[in-house]
Each structure stands twice: as structure tokens, then as C-alpha cells.
Amino acid sequence: MLVGYEENGNITDARKLFDDFPDRDLVAWNAMLSCYLRCGFPEETLTLFQEMQIGKVSPNEVTLLIALSACSQIGCLALGEWIHAFIHRCFRTHISTKLIKAIVHMYAKCGRLDIAVEIFISQENENLESWNTLLTGFAVHGFAESSSSLFSQMIK
């Protein structure tokens, strides 16, 4: 139902339905977070993510990907750093490639290219998406020369 409301752009009714759920499980939280994000409400996504934390609902990888994406969209570095630290505490050495890419993307979009590059270099599986994330980060933040140099490295 939440996704149906979202597909019709009816976030108000989706949120009302979510608020009326007697026992919200992680799937419901993720569905509502996703609704907010896909409908262009990253601030509301992050507010709901924080409500989820207050409610002591443990996030999973999907939750964290949604929250990192919202941080990237609005440049919310502080919460993005908190999520990054949370991921390291909870997942330790078993961090998925998707989460690593999302972390790199968040740092690049938030202007912390130094950290984005550090994480990128530490990856075992550099791929085109990761390279593009860094290239875009450098270009968006006015580092055209660095972006050009990175592009040359990617081609090699």
C-alpha cells in the first residue's frame, strides 16, 4: 500500500497509513523511507531515519543505503559520517560493495573528496560506477584538473 501511494505521488496518505501501522517492522520503515526519498523529500527521509533510531529499530543494508542517498542529496555530512561510523561498528569487515559505493558517493557529494578517495583506494573492486562517482565529485566541486587526471588513471 505504501508503495502504491508513493507511485501515485500521494506521500500524505502513505505517511498516514504508516503512522497507523500497529506494529511497524523494518520492511514498513524501509518502505516509508524509500517513499520519501523517491518522491524527492530527502529531509523527511532523514527525519524518519532518526525517528527509527529513537524507536530502537535496527537498520539493515537497505535502510542505510536509503539514508546515505538522502545525505548525498542534501549534503548532510554530519549524519553521513555518523552512518559511516555505524556501518563500521555493525558490519566491521563485511561491508558490501553497495554500501562502500554509497559511502564514497556521500563523501564526494558532500565535498569531502579526500575521504572519498581514501575509501575508493581501499576498495578491492573498483568499478566504473565508483570511478564515475569520484569524477563527478571532483568536477562538481570545481576540481576540473583533478577530475581530468583521475579520468586518465581510470582509462589506464
Sine and cosine of phi, psi and omega as CSV:
sin_phi,cos_phi,sin_psi,cos_psi,sin_omega,cos_omega
0.00,0.00,-0.68,0.73,0.00,-1.00
-0.86,0.51,-0.72,0.70,0.00,-1.00
-0.90,0.43,-0.62,0.79,0.05,-1.00
-0.87,0.49,-0.71,0.71,0.07,-1.00
-0.88,0.47,-0.68,0.73,-0.01,-1.00
-0.88,0.47,-0.70,0.71,-0.01,-1.00
-0.88,0.47,-0.43,0.90,0.05,-1.00
-0.99,-0.11,0.12,0.99,0.03,-1.00
0.95,0.31,0.34,0.94,-0.07,-1.00
-0.98,-0.22,0.95,0.30,-0.04,-1.00
-0.92,0.38,-0.56,0.83,-0.02,-1.00
-0.86,0.51,-0.76,0.65,0.01,-1.00
-0.94,0.35,-0.54,0.84,0.06,-1.00
-0.88,0.47,-0.70,0.71,-0.01,-1.00
-0.92,0.39,-0.62,0.78,0.03,-1.00
-0.88,0.47,-0.70,0.72,0.03,-1.00
-0.88,0.47,-0.71,0.71,0.02,-1.00
-0.86,0.50,-0.72,0.70,-0.01,-1.00
-0.90,0.44,-0.47,0.88,-0.01,-1.00
-1.00,0.10,-0.15,0.99,0.04,-1.00
-0.87,0.50,0.80,-0.60,0.01,-1.00
-0.93,0.36,-0.66,0.75,0.00,-1.00
-0.76,-0.65,0.99,-0.13,-0.01,-1.00
-0.98,0.20,0.85,-0.52,0.09,-1.00
-0.99,-0.13,0.01,-1.00,-0.05,-1.00
-0.88,0.48,-0.57,0.82,0.02,-1.00
-0.89,0.46,-0.67,0.74,0.02,-1.00
-0.90,0.43,-0.71,0.71,0.04,-1.00
-0.86,0.51,-0.75,0.66,-0.02,-1.00
-0.89,0.46,-0.63,0.78,0.01,-1.00
-0.90,0.44,-0.68,0.73,0.00,-1.00
-0.94,0.34,-0.65,0.76,0.06,-1.00
-0.86,0.52,-0.71,0.70,0.00,-1.00
-0.90,0.44,-0.64,0.77,0.05,-1.00
-0.85,0.53,-0.76,0.65,0.01,-1.00
-0.86,0.51,-0.73,0.68,-0.07,-1.00
-0.90,0.43,-0.75,0.67,-0.04,-1.00
-0.92,0.38,-0.39,0.92,0.02,-1.00
-1.00,-0.05,0.12,0.99,0.10,-0.99
1.00,0.07,0.51,0.86,0.02,-1.00
-0.86,-0.51,0.93,0.37,-0.05,-1.00
-0.91,0.42,-0.54,0.84,0.02,-1.00
-0.90,0.45,-0.70,0.72,0.02,-1.00
-0.91,0.41,-0.57,0.82,0.06,-1.00
-0.85,0.52,-0.74,0.68,-0.04,-1.00
-0.94,0.33,-0.57,0.82,0.07,-1.00
-0.89,0.46,-0.70,0.71,0.02,-1.00
-0.91,0.41,-0.62,0.79,0.05,-1.00
-0.86,0.51,-0.66,0.75,0.03,-1.00
-0.93,0.37,-0.60,0.80,0.08,-1.00
-0.88,0.47,-0.62,0.79,0.02,-1.00
-0.89,0.46,-0.67,0.74,0.03,-1.00
-0.90,0.44,-0.68,0.74,0.03,-1.00
-0.88,0.47,-0.61,0.79,0.02,-1.00
-0.98,0.22,0.06,1.00,0.04,-1.00
0.86,0.51,0.59,0.80,0.12,-0.99
-1.00,-0.06,0.85,-0.53,-0.04,-1.00
-0.97,0.25,0.81,-0.59,0.01,-1.00
-0.97,0.25,0.40,-0.92,0.13,-0.99
-0.92,-0.40,-0.14,-0.99,-0.04,-1.00
-0.86,0.52,-0.67,0.75,0.00,-1.00
-0.87,0.50,-0.72,0.70,0.01,-1.00
-0.84,0.54,-0.74,0.67,-0.06,-1.00
-0.92,0.39,-0.60,0.80,0.07,-1.00
-0.89,0.45,-0.67,0.75,0.03,-1.00
-0.89,0.45,-0.73,0.68,-0.03,-1.00
-0.90,0.43,-0.67,0.74,0.04,-1.00
-0.90,0.45,-0.63,0.78,0.04,-1.00
-0.89,0.46,-0.67,0.74,0.04,-1.00
-0.90,0.44,-0.67,0.74,0.05,-1.00
-0.86,0.51,-0.67,0.74,0.01,-1.00
-0.89,0.46,-0.66,0.75,-0.06,-1.00
-0.91,0.42,-0.59,0.81,-0.06,-1.00
-0.94,-0.35,0.08,1.00,0.04,-1.00
0.94,0.35,0.59,0.81,-0.03,-1.00
-1.00,0.04,0.98,0.18,-0.09,-1.00
-0.90,0.44,-0.68,0.73,-0.08,-1.00
-0.85,0.52,-0.75,0.66,0.01,-1.00
-0.94,0.35,-0.60,0.80,0.06,-1.00
-0.87,0.50,-0.65,0.76,0.05,-1.00
-0.91,0.42,-0.63,0.78,0.03,-1.00
-0.89,0.46,-0.69,0.72,0.01,-1.00
-0.89,0.45,-0.67,0.75,0.03,-1.00
-0.86,0.52,-0.73,0.68,0.02,-1.00
-0.89,0.46,-0.65,0.76,0.03,-1.00
-0.87,0.50,-0.69,0.73,0.00,-1.00
-0.88,0.48,-0.70,0.72,0.01,-1.00
-0.90,0.43,-0.62,0.79,0.02,-1.00
-0.92,0.39,-0.67,0.74,-0.12,-0.99
-1.00,0.06,-0.59,0.81,-0.10,-1.00
-0.97,-0.26,-0.27,0.96,0.00,-1.00
0.74,0.67,-0.92,-0.39,-0.08,-1.00
-1.00,0.00,-0.04,1.00,-0.04,-1.00
-0.97,-0.23,0.74,0.67,-0.01,-1.00
-1.00,0.07,0.80,-0.60,-0.05,-1.00
-0.93,0.37,0.37,-0.93,0.05,-1.00
-0.87,0.50,-0.61,0.79,0.02,-1.00
-0.88,0.47,-0.70,0.72,0.01,-1.00
-0.91,0.41,-0.66,0.75,0.02,-1.00
-0.87,0.49,-0.71,0.70,0.03,-1.00
-0.87,0.50,-0.67,0.74,-0.01,-1.00
-0.91,0.41,-0.60,0.80,0.03,-1.00
-0.92,0.39,-0.73,0.69,0.04,-1.00
-0.85,0.52,-0.72,0.70,0.00,-1.00
-0.87,0.50,-0.70,0.71,-0.01,-1.00
-0.88,0.47,-0.74,0.67,0.00,-1.00
-0.89,0.45,-0.66,0.75,0.00,-1.00
-0.89,0.45,-0.71,0.71,0.00,-1.00
-0.92,0.39,-0.51,0.86,-0.02,-1.00
-1.00,0.06,0.04,1.00,0.08,-1.00
1.00,0.04,0.08,1.00,0.04,-1.00
-1.00,-0.09,0.92,0.39,-0.05,-1.00
-0.91,0.42,-0.49,0.87,0.03,-1.00
-0.87,0.49,-0.70,0.71,0.00,-1.00
-0.95,0.30,-0.64,0.77,0.03,-1.00
-0.85,0.53,-0.70,0.72,0.00,-1.00
-0.91,0.41,-0.68,0.73,0.00,-1.00
-0.85,0.52,-0.71,0.70,0.00,-1.00
-0.93,0.36,-0.66,0.75,0.03,-1.00
-0.85,0.53,-0.73,0.69,-0.02,-1.00
-0.90,0.43,-0.57,0.82,-0.03,-1.00
-0.97,0.24,-0.18,0.98,0.01,-1.00
-0.92,0.39,0.55,-0.84,0.09,-1.00
-1.00,0.06,-0.52,0.86,-0.09,-1.00
-0.89,-0.46,0.98,0.21,0.09,-1.00
-0.94,0.34,0.72,-0.69,0.03,-1.00
-0.69,-0.73,0.07,-1.00,-0.09,-1.00
-0.85,0.53,-0.65,0.76,0.00,-1.00
-0.88,0.47,-0.67,0.75,0.02,-1.00
-0.91,0.41,-0.69,0.72,0.04,-1.00
-0.87,0.50,-0.73,0.69,-0.01,-1.00
-0.88,0.48,-0.60,0.80,0.04,-1.00
-0.87,0.49,-0.72,0.69,0.01,-1.00
-0.93,0.38,-0.69,0.72,0.02,-1.00
-0.83,0.55,-0.71,0.70,0.01,-1.00
-0.90,0.43,-0.68,0.73,0.02,-1.00
-0.85,0.53,-0.73,0.68,0.02,-1.00
-0.90,0.44,-0.70,0.71,-0.03,-1.00
-0.91,0.42,-0.71,0.70,-0.03,-1.00
-0.89,0.46,-0.56,0.83,-0.05,-1.00
-1.00,-0.07,0.25,0.97,0.14,-0.99
0.99,0.10,0.32,0.95,0.01,-1.00
-0.96,-0.27,0.90,0.44,-0.07,-1.00
-0.87,0.49,-0.65,0.76,-0.02,-1.00
-0.90,0.44,-0.68,0.73,0.04,-1.00
-0.90,0.43,-0.62,0.79,0.02,-1.00
-0.90,0.44,-0.67,0.74,0.02,-1.00
-0.90,0.43,-0.67,0.74,0.03,-1.00
-0.90,0.44,-0.68,0.73,0.02,-1.00
-0.90,0.45,-0.62,0.78,0.04,-1.00
-0.88,0.48,-0.67,0.75,0.04,-1.00
-0.88,0.47,-0.67,0.75,0.04,-1.00
-0.89,0.47,-0.64,0.77,-0.01,-1.00
-0.90,0.44,-0.69,0.72,-0.02,-1.00
-0.88,0.48,-0.64,0.76,0.01,-1.00
-0.91,0.42,0.00,0.00,0.00,0.00
